[in-house]
């Protein structure tokens, strides 16, 4: 090899030349082909293991994505309303239609968010919601 630790193209050429000189062209080609077949077999086995793992954990991943969407849907709107109220409160000091509320825009936005959560909780406490009542015709 060369004086540095890098494996260069000339080093590969020298290794190939030594392999052909020791075993001849057919022997070197056979060793290279068998090595390639074994490597591809190893890659296929690792791909099989990864695909089985992906298949087994697909429902868990789908459930986690659904829960993230549910949490974002239920908590995301109040956060957006409160954030919009804070921005409106900040800009209301200068101009705009929100200037009617003035600095009270932020507390109004917080009150709207809390009222929305209270209405949702009141609905849940007064109604029995089950997967069967949503999907079927269950008379109460």
C-alpha positions in Angstrom: 0.0 0.0 0.0 1.0 3.6 -0.2 2.6 5.5 2.6 -0.7 7.1 3.8 -3.6 5.2 5.4 -6.0 6.1 2.5 -7.0 3.2 0.2 -6.6 4.7 -3.3 -7.5 3.4 -6.7 -3.9 2.3 -7.4 -4.0 0.2 -4.2 -7.2 -1.5 -5.4 -5.5 -2.1 -8.8 -2.5 -3.6 -7.0 -4.7 -5.9 -4.9 -6.6 -7.1 -7.9 -3.3 -7.8 -9.8 -2.0 -9.8 -6.9 -5.3 -11.8 -6.7 -5.1 -12.6 -10.4 -1.4 -13.5 -10.2 -2.0 -15.9 -7.3 -5.2 -17.6 -8.5 -5.4 -16.7 -12.1 -8.4 -14.9 -13.7 -10.9 -17.7 -13.3 -10.0 -18.2 -9.6 -10.1 -14.5 -8.8 -13.4 -14.1 -10.6 -14.9 -17.1 -8.8 -13.8 -15.6 -5.4 -15.3 -12.2 -6.3 -18.6 -13.8 -7.5 -19.0 -16.0 -4.4 -18.2 -13.0 -2.2 -20.8 -10.9 -4.0 -23.4 -13.7 -3.7 -22.7 -14.0 0.1 -22.9 -10.2 0.5 -26.2 -10.0 -1.3 -27.6 -12.9 0.8 -26.6 -11.0 3.9 -28.3 -7.8 2.6 -31.4 -9.8 1.8 -31.6 -11.3 5.3 -31.1 -7.9 6.9 -33.8 -6.4 4.7 -36.1 -9.3 5.7 -35.5 -8.6 9.4 -36.2 -4.9 8.9 -39.4 -5.5 6.9 -40.7 -7.9 9.6 -40.0 -5.3 12.2 -41.7 -2.6 10.2 -44.7 -4.8 9.7 -45.0 -5.7 13.3 -44.7 -2.1 14.5 -46.9 -0.5 11.8 -50.1 -0.6 14.0 -48.1 1.0 16.9 -46.9 3.7 14.6 -50.4 4.3 13.2 -51.9 4.5 16.7 -49.2 7.0 17.8 -49.8 9.1 14.7 -53.6 9.0 15.4 -53.1 10.0 19.0 -50.8 12.9 17.9 -53.5 14.0 15.5 -56.2 13.7 18.2 -54.2 15.7 20.7 -53.3 18.3 18.2 -56.9 18.6 17.1 -58.3 19.0 20.6 -55.6 21.2 22.1 -54.4 22.9 18.9 -57.4 25.1 18.4 -57.4 26.7 21.9 -53.6 27.3 21.6 -54.1 29.0 18.2 -56.9 31.1 19.6 -54.8 32.2 22.6 -51.8 32.9 20.3 -54.0 34.9 18.0 -55.3 36.8 21.0 -51.8 37.6 22.2 -50.8 38.8 18.7 -54.0 40.9 18.5 -53.4 42.3 21.9 -49.9 43.3 20.9 -51.0 44.9 17.7 -54.1 46.6 19.2 -52.1 49.3 20.8 -51.4 50.8 17.4 -54.4 50.3 15.0 -56.9 47.8 13.5 -60.3 46.5 14.3 -59.0 44.8 17.4 -58.2 48.2 18.8 -61.8 48.3 20.1 -60.7 45.7 22.7 -57.4 47.3 23.3 -55.2 45.4 25.8 -58.2 43.2 26.8 -57.9 41.2 23.6 -55.6 38.6 25.2 -57.8 38.0 28.3 -60.8 37.7 25.9 -58.9 35.1 23.8 -58.0 33.1 27.0 -61.7 33.3 28.1 -62.9 32.0 24.8 -60.5 29.1 24.9 -61.5 28.1 28.5 -65.2 28.4 27.6 -64.7 26.1 24.6 -63.0 23.5 26.8 -65.8 23.8 29.4 -68.5 23.3 26.8 -66.6 20.3 25.5 -66.3 18.8 29.0 -70.0 19.5 29.7 -70.9 17.7 26.5 -68.8 14.7 27.5 -70.3 14.5 31.0 -73.9 14.7 29.7 -73.6 12.2 26.8 -72.5 8.6 26.8 -70.2 8.2 23.8 -68.9 4.7 23.0 -67.5 3.3 19.7 -70.7 1.2 19.4 -73.0 4.2 19.8 -71.0 6.1 17.1 -70.9 3.2 14.6 -74.2 1.5 15.2 -77.9 2.4 15.8 -78.0 2.0 19.5 -81.2 3.3 20.9 -81.1 4.5 24.5 
